[in-house]
């Protein structure tokens, strides 16, 4: 068993203002999209100019935050919302959903595409290889916060998390940081080094994230108020990831079929 590195969730304190590591991880993700997005926009055939990437990141950031919060309320905390609608504003209490954030980004890219006179999929193809930067950083933020820990286990790298009880658990946040962050970034960055059919990078990103998330859910504890939703092992994360695997795979298939 490894010792959990109890890192202070507050990275910087400026008088009454506390800057949390989790918030900094969001900034790292947005900065990564901005810096690498400019480089991708310089390539021939880009639907946007490097100067437009700043606005693209702004649209995407709004999509992530608004969609992530709304998705969490609808998918994971709807009963509490019915009892107290004001909970939707209480972001400081935690609660962001990747699946909701993804939908928010697609809507934001659709709106931005209308402004740029291109298609939504042309834009999502640009940012698809860059999204894992934010995903991996966000999971590190979860690990620092000591939240979203894994199921109990006796593997040598298990950890006892504050608030997770006395038993050692899978550091599932690190599994997700590895798969959704590092591995997904490497695959998508390699895939997009050559010209690909429109929609193929987006479809591959959606499919692979769904696969990785579905897999990690076997090690991650489900939300306490939801538990297992079927067969004593199916979680909400797996239910939401299943259509991603199917839709992403179909997007890749039709992208290449149309390009043939």
N, C-alpha and C positions, 0 to 999 in steps of 0.2 A: 504494500500500500504506500502511496506517495502522500506527502503532506500538502494540503491545499495551501497555496501561497496567498495568504490573506492580504490582498492589496486594497488599500483605501479606495472605495469607489469614487471619491472626490479627487480629481487630479490636481486642481488648482483652486485655492481659496483667495479671493480678492475682497477682503472685508466681509460684507454680508453676502457676497455673490460666490456661489460654489459652482465650479465647472466640473462636471462628472466625466469620467472616462467614456461612458456610454455615448454621451453627446459628442465627444471628440471623435469617436469611431464613425459617427455619421459624417462628420466633417472630412475625415480621411477618405471615406467612400466617395463623397461628392467631389473632393479635390482630385481623386484618381480619375474619375470620369472626365473632369474638366481638362486635366493635363494630357492624358492619353487620347481623349476625344479630339483634341486639337490636332494631334498627329494623324489620327485616322481621317480627319476631315481634309487633310492636305493631299490625300491620295486621289488619283484620277477617278472620276465617276462618283465622287462624294456628292450626295444631294444637298449638303449644306457647306458653307464656308467655315474656316476655323474661327472666324469672328462670331459666328452664330452659335458656337458651342456653349458660350456663357449663358445665353438665353435658354438653350436646350437643357442645361444643368438646372437652371432655375425652375423650369417647367417640371423636370423630373423630380426635383427635391420636393416640390409641392405635392406631386403625385404620390411619392413614397410616404410622406408624413400624413397627408389626409387619407389616402387609401389604406395605409397601414393601421391607422387608428379606427377608421370605420370598419375595416375588415375584422379587427379584433373584437369590436363590439358585436358585430353581426354573427361572426363564426364562433366566438368563444365566450361572450359575456352578455348575450342578448337579454337574458332574464333580469339581470341587474339593471340593464338599460331601461327595460319596461317599468321597473319599480322606481328608478331614479334617472330620468333622461339626462340630468346634468352630469352624469358620470362620463359622458362622451368628451367633456372638456378637461377632465382630470388626468391629463397626460402624465403629470408628475407621479401618479400612483402606478405607472407602468402599463404595459399592454399595447403591443404593436404586432400586427400579423403580416408575415411576408406575403401570403397569398393576396391579402387586401392591398398591400403596397404594390404588388405586381400589376394588379388590375388598375390601380391608380396611375401607374407609370404608362400603361397602354393608353389610357384615356388622355393623359397629358401629352403623349407623343402624337396622338390623333389630332389634338387641338393645335400643337406646334406645327405638325405637317401641313395643316391647312394654311397656316401663316407662311410657310416656306414653299408652298406649292409643290409638294412632293408627297409620297405615300407614307403612312405610318410605319410600314414594315421596312422601308428604306432607313428610317431613323432608328428603329429598334435593332436593325442589323448592325448599326454603328456602335450602339451602347451595349449590345449583348455580351461581348467579350470583356467589358469593363465592369459590369454589374457585380461579378464575384469579388471585386475589391471591397465593396461596401458590405457584401454578405459575410465575407470572412472577418472583416473588422467588427461587424456587429456581433458575431458570435464570440469574439474575444471580449467584447463589452459584457455580454451575458456571463462569461466565465468570471470576469473581475467582479461583477455584481453578485456572484454566487447564486445565480438563478437558472432556471431551466436545466437543473441537473438531471443525471441519468438514473436508471434503475439500480437497485442494489446488486452488488457483484463481488467476487473474490479475485478478480484479475489483478496482477501485480501493480498496475497503474491506477487502481481505484483510489478514490479520495473521499474524505468525510467533509461534506459541505456545511457551512454554517446555516442553520435552519433546515437542513435536510435529514436531521435525525442522527443517531449514533452509528449507523451502519455505513460502510464504504459504498460508493456509487461510481458508475461510469461517468467520466468527465465528457459527457455527450456534447457539450458546447464545443470542445476541442475537436471532436470527430466532425462536427458540422463545419467548423472553421477550416479544417483540412480539405474536406470534400467539396463543400459549397464555395469555399474561397480559393485555396491554392490549386487543387486538382481541376476544378471547373474553369478557372482562369487559364491554366496551361493548355487545356484541351481547346477552348474557344479561341484563344490567341493564336495557337497553331493553325486551327481550322480556317481562320480568317486571313491568314497571310497570303492566300491565293484568292483570286476572284471566285465567289460562290453565287449561286442563284439567289435572287431576292427571296427572303423569307427563310432560307436554309439556316443561317446563323441564329436567327431568333428561335426557330423551331428546335434546333439542337440544344440551345440554352434552356428552353422550357422543359424539354424532355429529360435532359440530364439532371437538372435541379430536382425535378419530380422523382427521379430514380434515387438520387442521393438522399433526399429528405425522407422518402418512404423507407429506405434502408435504416437510416439513423433512428427513426421512430421506434425500432425494435430495442434500442438501448436507452432512449429518453423517456423519462416519466411523463405520462399524460397529465394534462391540467387536472388539478385535484377536483374541481367542481364538475368536470366532464367524465373523467375516468376513461375506461375502455368502452367503445361504442358498440362493438360486436365481437363475438367469438372469444371474448376475454383477452384480445390482443390488438384489435383494430382501433386506431386512434383518429382523432379529428385531422391531425396532420397527414395521415395516410389517405384518408377520404378526400381531402383537398388536393393531394398530390397525384392521385390516380388519374383524374382528367388531364392533368398537365402532361403526364407521360404519353397518354393517348393522343392528345391534341398536338403536342410537340412532334411526335413521330409522324403524324399525318402531314404536318407542315413541311417537314423535311422531304417526305415522299413526294408531295405535290410540287414542291419547289423544283426538284430535279426532274420530275415528269414533265412539267411545263417547259423546262429549259431544254429538254431533249430534242 
